Amino acid sequence: MLKIIIPTMMLIPLTWLSKPSMIWINTTAYSMLISLIGLTYLNQFTDNNLNFSLLFFTDSLSAPLLMLTTWLLPLMLMASQHHLSKETLTRKKLYITMLVTLQLLLIMTFTATELIMFYILFEATLMPTLIIITRWGNQTERLNAGLYFLFYTLVGSLPLLIALLWLQNNLGTLNLLVIQYWTQPLLSSWSNTLLWLACMMAFMVKMPLYGLHLWLPKAHVEAPIAGSMVLAAVLLKLGGYGMMRITILLNPLTDFMAYPFMMLSLWGMIMTSSICLRQTDLKSLIAYSSVSHMALVIVAVLIQSPWSYMGATALMIAHGLTSSMLFCLANSNYERIHSRTMILARGLQTLLPLMAAWWLLASLTNLALPPTINLVGELFVVMASFSWSNITIILMGINITITALYSLYMLITTQRGKYTHHIKNIKPSFTRENSLMILHLLPLLLLSLNPKVILGPIY
Amino acid sequence: MNLFTSSILVTLFMLTLPIMMANTSMYINKLYPRYVKTTISYAFMISLIPTMMFLHLGQDTMISNWHWITIQTMKLSLSFKFDYFSMIFVPVALFVTWSIMEFSIWYMHSDPYINRFFKYLLLFLITMMILVTANNMFQLFIGWEGVGIMSFLLIGWWYGRTDANTAALQAILYNRIGDVGFIMAMAWFLTNLNTWDLQQIFMANHENLNIPLIGLLLAATGKSAQFGLHPWLPSAMEGPTPVSALLHSSTMVVAGVFLLIRFHPLMEHNKTLQTITLCLGAITTLFTAVCALTQNDIKKIVAFSTSSQLGLMIVTIGINQPYLAFLHICTHAFFKAMLFMCSGSIIHSLNDEQDIRKMGGLFKALPFTTTSLIVGSLALTGMPFLTGFYSKDLIIETANTSYTNAWALLMTLVATSMTAAYSTRIMFLALLGQPRFSPIITINENDPHLINSIKRLLFGSIFAGFLISYNITPTTTPQMTMPHYLKMMALIVTILGFILALELNLMMQNLKFKYPSGLFKFSNMLGYFPTIIHRLMPKTNLLMGQKSASTLLDMTWMEKILPKSISHFQMKSSTAVSNQKGLIKLYFMSFMLTLTLSLLTLSFHG
């Protein structure tokens, strides 16, 4: 494990000691090299875990997420270059340091063996994210967004701390590898219900569950590009990951407790999709589409069947890459138009044809075109929920239809139609941006060839 | 092991070559469209080899190539099914596409992105091939969705036009509703039969297949533009004419019918679903024929006639004759593609004029197009011994002699008669009489690309039906004996339609109707369907999205209940509880008083 952690730590001195012209290149190249180390963990040749030490392990659930985290850092660095071009050198370095710290914490969160350690790191990721949002966001609303972000997640996760302490007292350990053998069935009683809620709410807020999702659109919209990317791609997945890890403690109560949350998610995914249909703000649209996709993951995790777990893991990875790519595209529009309003960026296909191709592919993956992994994920979730209850297919069907609609609405509004006059003299798309999009798409396409690496431990 | 699988795989592989070449300098070349066209013609020739072998030996083949993934007990692999349906369909589709590609070289020659257009057409064809040869539902779904997405790109080809974008989005929306049905069927098969392989699904012996069959019917309704989900097909005429010819005549829209034919083994014992299918088809064929009667846009008329023929195919499936429906798919492809190409030729010659009221007298100016259009229309109406006759006449006869729903049968017969009526109308208004178009027009149909492509389909429209029905063995025994009046029924209603339409058109020239009647309005306004469904539904949905989802729930309730109310109560309670009221003067005053007092007491103490 140290072979990832120490290089990641060494990124910080690399940033501070690099020549001013080299800070971006050095860090990007180096972090890309680090992500290559993570590739080896994708090959989980046995059903067991890869134990690195007493503190860290990885299995086929966390390995894809770990890979996603390490893969995303170079992409974030590439995406932020323009955003920071007017800042002073020290601030640039500070920004990179924040991103690196976040990555470091995320890597350790995904591989932590102890639940308490997981909890501490889970909370620690809030700090760099908060700094990125509130310091480098574009508008003054960023402070409000930061406040929402911090309070929602903290209020959700404090009960988890208490629950974990109680569990430690009861079970004698919080080691993830051990508790699956030691756990007692959680019978239905008031205190157990509270325990269930305490354990799950932290992750539900993080996912976010419909009703508790208010922080997400705000944080996504106000965050700088790297913040949006990492929020959508990795931080939301912490919720899904945590839920999948902790549900082993909570059986069989989940079967009973799942109903209200399931209803909320099924209802919420349609609601958030319909909100997407009416968005004028590009980033807000993408943020709400994240909520709608994450609702599918919540449904899948709560159903707790093998197919649903596979679907949830695949969907998390697929959505991580897709939404991050959409945010990058939105940002490249923003850097040219200087506005997030979609109607100001019409008809871009005429001016930036290659960018239009990326838009098309990103929209298609977002609406789950077969045979991408987005489809694999969504299809499995739909299958699982259909076998859970046949009626859910109606809600899922409505959601599938609306998802296709708003993805293509986004595509048509920004790319098709006549271009407006004020965008006549925009910059062409840079190689940096094009390669950024390719680096998002490539894993999506390659994983479609062999989706079993991201189907999680039950596969 | 023989040449069968290898030659069919060569056919499929060849089609991908121009796509791969798109990264090389060949793609920048002006000759790229011709490469594509030639590739398809070669693919057609090669595909004849396995088809001949199939006709000779009659063996179904299934190959399984690449193992994709095994999930628990379900294996998913790349596998192809070369049976009766795919082996006959592949050469037909390739032949039609070959002509359409050649036609597009002529039609799109001034488009700056003609190479990309050809690439899209070819990609579309490939997805269609995937669809027809797929052996498991996942692969079928890849083709199914791929066809939908490529149709989005092709219909919205002129992306600067709002109408084209709307039509493209509309196509995707209606298709997506159908996809939900497909996904439902997939989910049902997975949960109950634990397989997506076609053979295993057909082997399964399940009591109640209503749910998956309804799902498949919904999928077919979306893709094949059946009543309820039909408006996208006429709207899709916003795309370039070659796109209409390829997508909306012979390939994409028949995919839904093809799906039902594929899954027919499940349907043949389910009477409920057959009745629903029959009624759906009958309504579609009648409704769209009614709509076609009063349209003035030449492409819209052809589009509605496609829809009507699709309804007829669904009717055929409803009377439990999938092989006949399939025969109709194959024969229909030839003359319908040709009708679209003829209308494309007319439109191009008249400077993008699509209104048949502004045509007329074209038989002098465009003799070849006129000939083809008339042959195509006659084939469409089922004129004996043209291509359409071999399938359409059989369908009507079989429907007549079967114990079927008399109402649905009557609807179908009326629709058949209307086919003749609107065909007459096109011929009468566009081709005969006096010219009504503006005189300064460069009419020219003497381009070899145009002539050759239409000529090829013209031969197809005359002979293909005979060739196909002569060569394939009838799989269900057709009813050989029937009373004279039933035998002649199809012909009689068609001739009746012809005569009526001729009379009406002649009358229209001399008399002017005062006010359009209610029936005319119903037909001309497409049964008020777009007005109701395209206004009311999206408006309600969008309004709900805005008002209830976004404003009421998200911005008001949730924000009020959680963050706003908490901060509000915190503020209120803190001001209420704290004894600091911000009275700075008073505080300082009391501070000073205390200070002076204490100083005084201290100083006087000593």
Interface residues (C-beta under 8 A of the other chain):
Chain A: Y148 F151 Y152 G211 L212 L214 M271 T272 S274 I275 L277 R278 P306 W307 M310 G347 Q349 T350 L360 L364 L369 P370 P371 L379 V382 M383 F386 S387 N390 I393 M396 G397 I400 T401 A404 L405 L408 Y409 I412 Q415 R416 G417 K418 N450 P451 K452 L455 Y459
Chain B: I69 I71 Q72 F138 F141 I142 E145 G146 I149 F152 L153 G156 Y159 G160 T162 N165 A168 L169 I172 L173 R176 I177 D179 V180 I183 M184 M186 A187 W188 L190 T191 I211 N541 L542 M544 G545 Q546 A549 S550 L553 D554 M558 E559 L562 P563
